[in-house]
């Protein structure tokens, strides 16, 4: 539009509006008042909270003189980015910048509290690189949301520790005393297999005491709140009140932030928590430890999906602190640390193991079939019934059922065809004895189901849940109290020593005072039959955690599993040899080029997106691309997705992660759909 055209347009306006328009046109825009920069280090490098991979780097801003004292490394700030105010963290102050243009000033300092320490800032960068993610995603896991009221309150320093190390607790473990002694002035690294009958929480608490007495910090991660309660009680008994903090995501914003500030301010140096605690900013870190590292609760379900064990090991490697991985079973990753010489093994002698645990098997041997012809097909063979009847007279008995619910899968009673929903083709299930079948995916009821193969209308339940198991046992043992503890529904933390049957799903087994009189492991085939790389390892871990709750054989305790004796997982359980199974699994993984011997990543997305993305992926030498494989969805309306698996030698793992990060950055810059990338996923399917 020319100047003449503009005057013609003004002439069309009514007189008052014409005067205002002319005034606006004649008045030049106000020049912004220049910001006076700080005299010292006037440049702040800010990690901006933007979830775009191509913007995952620090940006330089001017530090106004008015903010010079507060805008220190680690504080939260507001900055102008892409035309809007966004959050960020100052990670560095500098005297100069490489940016050639004019720097935007910091908008404001949200709080002068330095919540991102240099160690944790470096850790978030390393974790993002390891898992091909962005630092902004990792920072959300590492630094909890701010709670202004709590931030204004001082953190009370922990009282001096007056305890002494109790070496008697671990003297029956060859190498156990050496680990505790080494925590005083060294950095031992141990894979500790806790024998049944020992209190794992007490052993870890003793490790913390040894570290704290040396004036160093300790950090312990456990799978869930029940384990956290046990360790909290053990530490309180050994250290006293106020000498450690509990850090967990579901504690509530105020309580969680209060605990976090006590750590970051250095008021407390002993921290326990669930997976989010792996990033805790512990001062002078001397020990990182984890209980039951094979538990999938340690695996973060949010991008970039880091595992607490790997985060802790990265911290141990970077800081040179001690590391302890303790469990009743043994993960293949822990075994790999032993194989490479990174850690040493702490395990009880075989003679002590035999004194502490005895595991029997029923349902498959020739002797079982001779005594009970239906033993192979019966869910509760006669020997299992006899164990329940006899053991419950002497105390509580634990029955482990792998599935939650009533009848979790249904099939045709005549031809055994799986019963599927007519709407979404999901599996049908029963949620109670008087309820009609319903879909486990979309909840559509199917009261008049008919088999599409044979026309039959009868249904059977090849897979029974804990509710149906409790119902069956209650009928078989009238007058006996039957209790249920189910994952995600109603979990019981502890039971007393009174006679009762406790039916629990894997991971929800209560602790019994004085130990269980017996433990019965049902449906072992179900855990072993999972279509997963870790099926055998995970099955043994769940069985071991349940069996370890039993009394010793000398006190009458017994463990009985129902399953096939030839399976390596059950053989390892009978011999109580988790190390042997882990070594076997490692050998198979090495020959198959699978983790942890190799590094694997999965890339999931819509077929067209992946077909366009993979040719641009700059993979290291020796990489293999497997797929595509269709990804199952539970909703027919979902877009079709496929998954590729990329496999490289372990030494090329960092190069693979860097290539995947670069791929995401390129796609982000071109505004292409985000792909789901997981490095060393917990499940390969």
PEVENMO-V87635 format. One record per helix or strand. SS is the DSSP state (h for helix, s for strand). FROM is the first residue (numbers start at 1). TO is the last residue. If there is no record, write none. Layout:
# PEVENMO-V87635
ss->SS from->FROM to->TO
ss->SS from->FROM to->TO
This chain:
# PEVENMO-V87635
ss->h from->3 to->11
ss->h from->15 to->26
ss->s from->37 to->37
ss->s from->43 to->48
ss->h from->53 to->55
ss->s from->58 to->62
ss->s from->64 to->64
ss->h from->65 to->67
ss->s from->76 to->81
ss->s from->84 to->94
ss->s from->105 to->105
ss->s from->108 to->111
ss->h from->118 to->130
ss->h from->135 to->142
ss->h from->148 to->151
ss->h from->167 to->169
ss->s from->173 to->173
ss->h from->176 to->185
ss->s from->189 to->193
ss->h from->200 to->213
ss->s from->217 to->221
ss->h from->225 to->239
ss->s from->245 to->247
ss->h from->249 to->251
ss->h from->253 to->264
ss->s from->270 to->273
ss->h from->275 to->279
ss->s from->285 to->291
ss->h from->296 to->298
ss->s from->299 to->299
ss->s from->307 to->307
ss->h from->308 to->319
ss->s from->322 to->327
ss->h from->332 to->339
ss->s from->344 to->348
ss->h from->350 to->356
ss->s from->359 to->362
ss->h from->366 to->371
ss->h from->382 to->391
ss->s from->396 to->400
ss->s from->407 to->412
ss->s from->418 to->418
ss->s from->420 to->420
ss->s from->427 to->430
ss->s from->438 to->439
ss->s from->445 to->445
ss->s from->459 to->464
ss->h from->466 to->476
ss->s from->482 to->486
ss->s from->490 to->490
ss->s from->494 to->495
ss->s from->500 to->504
ss->s from->511 to->512
ss->s from->516 to->516
ss->s from->518 to->521
ss->h from->524 to->528
ss->h from->535 to->547
ss->s from->550 to->550
ss->h from->553 to->555
ss->s from->558 to->562
ss->h from->568 to->575
ss->h from->578 to->592
ss->s from->598 to->605
ss->h from->607 to->614
ss->s from->624 to->630
ss->s from->642 to->649
ss->h from->650 to->669
ss->s from->676 to->679
